[in-house]
Amino acid sequence: MSSGGYTPAMAAGPVRNQPICTWREGDFVQGFAFLAKKEQRQDRKGNAYLHLELQDASAAIVAKVWADSQAMLGRFEAPSYVAVEGMVQRHRDELQLVVRRCRAATDDDRRYGFDEALLVPTTREDLDVLWARLLSSLDRVERPPLRRLVEETLAVHGSALREHPAAKSIHHACRGGLLEHEVSMLELVTKVCEHYRDLDRDLLLVGVLFHDLGKIRELGTMPGNDYTREGRFIGHIVIGRDLLRERCAAIPDFPADLQLLLEHLVLSHQGTREYGSPVEPMTAEAMVLHFVDDLDSKLEQVRRAKETASGFQYLRPMGRHLFLGEPPPPAPLPPEAELVEERLPVQPALPGLLPED
């Protein structure tokens, strides 16, 4: 594979400092991103290339650095912030960036638009609105011991819950992702309880609050949301059960029967032992919690996949192909655009990128 020559898009000038979610096939882009992954791989002919994963607050995109790219000479490592230049192409109905040049971002780049806050993957929802929706849903809890459990849990862990990702990569892997996931589930289980009136709504609402709360200690904060040592050794399910036990122990005479049912909700929410739950759901509420959790995480995966891909795509976490819709029509070239010579120079918009040959 090749990093390619000059194109009409290059001649027209780069798209500079625009969110990844706005990039379109054929765009020649320059800007800043968070480099989440950098791996050296080989193509079918044995040629070395770099596989990158770039992110900003709006989206993520896979990037390739082919052997003939100037970016092979750049100094940049993951995880870090980088200045990057390249061409957006479509490969197997999925957008990817063919990187032409790349280097580590520096403090001096701030005058050219570098801002870490714009590069941290963040929920598309307003955090203050999400928090208000969380409080509104949990205000439906009626039994006094459970209401106190909710209030004291949010007092202790609310700030982490508000900012934390819900996963490293599969779903809601962004700042505020855990809050977005929990709010969605709280509102879903409320609707399920309106239909199936024999369900214990209090238990389900509190179960949603605690089911992924262990993520605040299993994962680091964004953007480098890697697993902590505790997360690797123990996992969020058991950590979440331990957090539940701590908060129940802080409430005098907390009902043992309620605590046991809540612990079961946390421990069984992954559904099967194959997916990490030490026990499988054994109550109606545990089944609902598992199904709603699974539904919300899967639909979020589909939504994110649609941002950069179309047609039939294999979603590895689901182990199947999904149809993500028809690809958008290619953007028309401006009438004056013409093919340019391979060696036509392009002036870099970002100082410090490798000079032209």
C-alpha positions in Angstrom: 0.0 0.0 0.0 1.1 3.6 -0.5 0.5 6.9 1.2 -0.6 8.2 -2.2 0.3 11.2 -4.2 -1.3 14.7 -4.4 -5.0 15.0 -5.0 -7.4 17.8 -5.9 -8.2 18.0 -2.1 -4.6 18.8 -1.4 -4.4 21.4 -4.1 -7.5 23.1 -2.6 -5.9 23.2 0.9 -6.4 21.1 4.0 -9.4 20.9 6.3 -7.8 22.2 9.5 -8.6 21.6 13.1 -12.1 20.1 12.5 -13.7 17.4 14.6 -13.1 13.8 13.4 -16.9 13.3 13.2 -17.0 15.9 10.4 -14.3 14.3 8.2 -15.5 12.9 4.9 -14.0 10.7 2.2 -11.6 12.7 0.2 -10.8 15.3 2.8 -7.1 16.3 3.2 -6.9 17.0 6.9 -4.5 18.7 9.3 -5.0 19.0 13.0 -4.5 17.5 16.4 -5.8 14.2 17.9 -5.2 11.9 20.8 -3.2 8.8 19.7 -4.8 5.9 21.6 -2.9 3.1 19.9 0.2 2.7 17.8 1.1 -0.8 16.5 3.7 -1.9 13.9 2.2 -4.4 11.5 3.0 -6.0 8.1 0.9 -6.0 4.9 0.5 -9.1 2.7 3.8 -8.4 1.0 5.7 -8.2 4.2 6.1 -4.4 4.2 6.0 -2.8 7.6 3.3 -0.2 8.3 1.9 1.5 11.4 -1.7 1.0 12.6 -2.9 3.9 14.6 -6.1 4.8 16.4 -6.9 8.5 16.7 -9.5 10.1 18.8 -11.0 13.5 19.7 -14.0 14.6 21.7 -16.3 13.8 18.8 -15.2 10.4 17.4 -12.4 8.0 16.7 -10.8 6.8 13.4 -8.3 4.2 12.4 -5.2 5.5 10.7 -2.5 3.9 8.5 1.1 5.0 8.1 2.4 3.2 5.0 6.1 2.5 4.4 6.6 5.4 2.0 5.0 8.0 4.3 7.0 10.8 5.9 5.2 9.9 9.1 7.5 6.8 9.4 10.2 9.3 10.4 8.1 11.1 13.0 8.6 10.9 16.7 5.3 10.0 18.4 4.2 7.3 20.8 0.9 6.2 22.2 -0.8 7.3 24.3 -0.1 10.9 23.5 -1.4 14.0 21.7 -0.2 14.4 18.1 -0.3 16.8 15.2 -1.3 14.8 12.2 -1.9 15.3 8.4 -3.4 12.9 5.9 -6.1 11.9 3.5 -9.4 10.5 4.5 -10.2 7.4 2.5 -12.8 4.7 2.5 -11.7 1.1 3.0 -14.3 -1.7 3.1 -17.0 0.9 3.6 -15.2 2.3 6.7 -13.4 5.7 6.8 -9.8 5.6 7.7 -7.0 8.2 7.6 -3.9 7.6 5.4 -1.3 9.5 7.4 1.2 11.6 5.5 2.9 13.3 8.4 2.7 13.1 12.2 4.6 14.3 15.2 4.1 14.8 18.9 2.0 17.9 19.9 3.8 20.5 22.0 2.8 23.4 24.2 3.8 25.8 21.4 1.0 24.2 19.3 -1.6 25.9 21.5 -1.4 29.0 19.3 -2.4 26.8 16.3 -5.4 25.3 18.0 -4.1 22.5 20.2 -6.4 22.0 23.1 -6.5 18.8 25.1 -10.1 19.4 26.1 -11.2 19.2 22.5 -9.4 15.8 22.1 -10.7 13.8 25.0 -13.5 11.5 23.8 -16.6 12.8 25.6 -20.3 11.9 25.6 -22.4 13.7 23.0 -24.8 14.5 25.8 -24.5 17.5 28.1 -23.1 16.3 31.5 -25.2 18.6 33.6 -28.4 17.4 31.8 -27.4 13.8 32.2 -26.8 14.3 35.9 -30.2 15.9 36.4 -31.8 13.0 34.6 -29.9 10.6 36.9 -31.2 12.3 40.0 -34.7 12.5 38.6 -34.7 8.7 37.9 -33.2 7.8 41.3 -35.7 10.1 43.1 -38.3 7.4 42.2 -36.7 5.1 44.8 -39.3 4.9 47.7 -38.0 2.6 50.5 -36.1 4.7 53.1 -33.1 2.4 53.4 -32.6 2.3 49.6 -33.1 6.1 49.3 -30.4 6.6 51.9 -28.2 4.2 50.1 -28.6 6.1 46.9 -28.0 9.5 48.5 -24.8 8.4 50.4 -23.4 6.6 47.4 -23.8 9.6 45.2 -22.2 11.8 47.9 -19.1 9.5 48.0 -18.8 8.4 44.3 -20.9 10.9 42.4 -18.0 13.0 41.0 -16.2 9.9 39.7 -19.5 8.5 38.2 -20.0 11.8 36.4 -16.7 11.8 34.6 -15.7 8.1 34.1 -15.9 6.0 31.0 -18.1 2.9 31.0 -15.5 0.8 29.2 -12.0 0.8 27.7 -13.2 0.5 24.1 -16.4 -1.5 23.5 -19.2 0.9 24.5 -19.5 4.3 26.1 -15.7 4.5 26.2 -15.6 8.3 26.7 -15.6 10.9 29.4 -19.1 10.8 30.9 -19.8 7.5 29.3 -20.6 5.7 32.5 -23.1 8.4 33.4 -24.7 8.3 30.0 -24.9 4.5 30.2 -26.5 4.5 33.6 -29.0 7.2 32.8 -30.1 5.3 29.7 -30.5 2.2 31.7 -32.4 3.9 34.5 -34.9 5.4 32.1 -35.3 2.0 30.3 -35.9 0.0 33.5 -38.5 2.6 34.6 -40.4 2.0 31.4 -40.1 -1.8 31.7 -41.5 -1.6 35.3 -44.4 0.4 34.0 -45.2 -2.5 31.7 -44.4 -5.4 34.1 -45.9 -4.0 37.3 -44.9 -6.9 39.5 -41.2 -6.0 39.2 -39.4 -4.3 42.1 -38.6 -0.9 40.7 -36.6 0.2 43.7 -34.3 -2.8 43.4 -33.8 -2.3 39.7 -33.0 1.4 40.0 -30.5 0.8 42.8 -29.1 -2.2 40.9 -28.5 0.0 37.8 -26.6 2.5 40.0 -24.3 -0.2 41.3 -24.0 -2.6 38.4 -21.1 -0.8 36.7 -19.9 1.4 39.6 -16.8 -0.8 40.0 -15.7 0.8 36.7 -14.5 3.8 38.6 -11.7 1.7 40.1 -11.3 -0.8 37.3 -10.4 1.8 34.7 -8.4 5.0 34.7 -9.9 8.3 33.6 -10.0 9.6 30.1 -8.2 9.9 27.7 -5.9 7.1 28.8 -8.6 4.9 30.2 -6.5 1.8 30.6 -7.1 -0.9 33.2 -5.8 -0.3 36.7 -3.9 -3.0 38.6 -7.0 -3.5 40.8 -9.1 -3.7 37.7 -6.9 -6.4 36.1 -6.7 -8.5 39.3 -10.3 -8.2 40.4 -12.6 -6.7 37.8 -15.5 -4.3 38.0 -18.1 -6.9 39.0 -16.5 -7.9 42.3 -15.3 -4.3 42.9 -18.9 -3.1 42.4 -20.1 -5.7 44.9 -17.5 -4.5 47.4 -18.6 -0.9 46.9 -22.2 -1.9 47.6 -21.1 -3.7 50.8 -19.2 -0.7 52.0 -22.1 1.6 51.5 -24.6 -0.8 53.1 -22.3 -1.3 56.1 -22.3 2.5 56.6 -26.1 2.5 57.1 -27.1 1.1 60.5 -29.4 -1.9 60.4 -29.5 -1.9 56.6 -31.9 -4.8 55.7 -29.9 -7.9 55.0 -32.4 -9.3 52.5 -32.3 -6.2 50.4 -28.5 -6.2 50.4 -28.4 -9.8 49.3 -30.8 -9.1 46.4 -28.7 -6.1 45.3 -25.5 -8.1 45.5 -27.0 -10.7 43.2 -28.0 -7.9 40.7 -24.4 -6.7 40.6 -22.8 -10.1 40.4 -25.1 -11.5 37.7 -25.5 -8.5 35.4 -23.2 -9.8 32.7 -25.6 -12.7 32.3 -23.3 -15.7 32.1 -20.1 -17.0 33.6 -18.6 -16.9 30.1 -18.9 -13.1 30.2 -17.5 -12.7 33.7 -20.5 -13.1 36.1 -19.8 -15.5 38.9 -23.6 -16.3 39.0 -26.3 -16.1 36.4 -29.5 -14.0 36.9 -31.9 -15.9 39.3 -34.6 -13.2 39.8 -36.9 -11.3 37.5 -35.1 -8.1 38.3 -31.7 -9.6 37.6 -32.9 -10.8 34.2 -34.2 -7.3 33.4 -31.0 -5.7 34.5 -28.9 -8.0 32.3 -31.1 -7.6 29.3 -31.3 -3.8 29.5 -27.5 -3.5 30.1 -26.9 -5.7 27.1 -29.4 -3.8 24.9 -27.9 -0.4 25.8 -24.3 -1.4 25.3 -25.0 -3.1 21.9 -27.0 -0.2 20.5 -24.3 2.2 21.5 -21.7 0.0 19.6 -23.9 0.2 16.5 -24.3 4.0 16.8 -20.6 4.5 17.1 -19.9 2.2 14.2 -22.2 4.1 12.0 -20.2 7.3 12.5 -17.3 6.0 10.4 -18.7 2.9 8.5 -21.6 1.7 6.4 -22.8 -1.4 4.6 -22.2 -4.8 6.2 -19.5 -4.6 8.9 -18.2 -7.3 11.3 -18.5 -6.0 14.8 -16.1 -8.2 16.8 -17.6 -7.6 20.2 -20.9 -9.0 18.9 -19.4 -11.7 16.8 -21.5 -11.0 13.8 -22.0 -8.8 10.7 -24.4 -5.9 11.0 -25.8 -3.7 8.3 -25.0 -0.1 9.1 -26.9 1.6 6.3 -26.0 2.7 2.8 -22.8 4.7 2.4 -23.2 8.4 1.8 -22.7 9.6 -1.8 -19.2 11.0 -2.4 -18.8 14.7 -2.1 -18.6 16.3 -5.6 -15.3 17.9 -6.5 -15.4 21.7 -7.2 -15.5 22.4 -10.9 -12.1 24.1 -10.9 -10.4 21.2 -9.2 -7.8 19.5 -11.4 -5.4 16.8 -10.9 -2.0 18.1 -9.9 1.5 16.9 -10.4 2.8 14.3 -8.0 5.6 16.6 -6.8 3.5 19.7 -6.3 4.5 21.1 -2.9 1.8 21.7 -0.2 2.6 24.3 2.5 2.2 22.8 6.0 -0.5 24.5 8.1 1.1 23.2 11.3 4.6 24.4 12.0 7.0 21.7 13.0 5.6 19.0 10.8 8.3 17.3 8.7 9.5 19.6 5.9 8.7 18.7 2.3 11.3 16.6 0.4 
